[in-house]
Amino acid sequence: MESGPPDPPIHGHSWEERLPFYDRIVNTERASALLLVAMYQRLDGVAGTEVEVNKLPGWEDLGDERLLTLTAHLERAGMAVSGLAASGMSWCLSPAGVLRAENLLEQRNRPVIRYDTALNGLITAATDKFPKHRLKVQDFLSSEHAQILDDVLTLDEIFSAIDYLETEQFVTVERDASRPTAITLTPRGRKCGWNTKVDVQGFLAGQHPVGIQNSWSVEVYGGANQIGPGNVQTNNFGLNAEQVMKLVREVKGLVPSMDVPDPVRERITEDVEALEREAEREEPQPARMRRLLEALRENLDPAKTTSFGAAAAAAQSVISLMM
């Protein structure tokens, strides 16, 4: 790819220099995830150790009121526990908070996640440019849709996603010396973008859109402590097939990094595939999905694994979905 103008100033800046940019454009969900990661990095991933969040580099500029909102959100999600300081600014990470921070950082660096974020972000940002749906690449770089946790997508990642969207006829592309400068949604791109949640790969697979798979958030799900990307709240007495498909995708992504014996890995893979088949049926049976979830939860039991990393994170997601 030919070289061009340098990236916007945000690239290459320190965490402290980037933070005000994120604070202006992210909602409470994303800001909470960023704070969770900042706490994890300051505490070296140790649960139970207190940190004063208003003294984290850059975060003091948010003000106590905003920080109290974010820490309360983390506490409600089971990610953080209040410390002893009367100011309310002293907090510890819970074991679940440590796991979630590790998962967020791991996912941030996965090429496939970054690519998916670029695809979905470009379609979402262009959809917001109503009614012409024309998006300048420079505007995209300055938007929240180019965020990936505490990082920003690179130009190469964005250009690669644009090429793919053009090939799949989601966008037309304007270029300057072969370098993309703007995109406009085609009718197909608009159809994909005109959904509550955008999922380009799901759209291509003919599936009902189930949301951007990584929204870098800490969310409270249906009264239970649910930590996972792209989750939505659905209160019912059964299981929703879309929720199960989200879980299937999440666990599939975690399986390769699970430190478990091969027989256990095979059983987990079989359970996930069975769940996927059931969720894709014309009329999925909630009772059967629950039985399959229980079998998956049993095989993800930390007592059967040799670590508490990816398998424990997947187990927490399964348990939360069942509650």
Secondary structure, 3 states (H helix, E strand, C coil): CCCCCCCCCCCCCCHHHHHHHHHHHCCHHHHHHHHHHHHHHHCCCCCCCEEEHHHCCCHHHHCHHHHHHHHHHHHHCCCEEECCCCCCCEEEECHHHHHHHHHHHHHHCCHHHHHHHHHHHHHHHHHCCCCCCEEEHHHHHCCHHHEECCEECCHHHHHHHHHHHHHCCCEEEEEECCEEEEEEECHHHHHHHCCCCCCHHHHHCCCCCCCCCCCCCCCCECCECCCCCCCCCCCCCCCCHHHHHHHHHHHHHHHHHCCCCHHHHHHHHHHHHHHHHHHCCCCCCHHHHHHHHHHHHHHCCHHHCCCCCHHHHHHHHHHHHHC
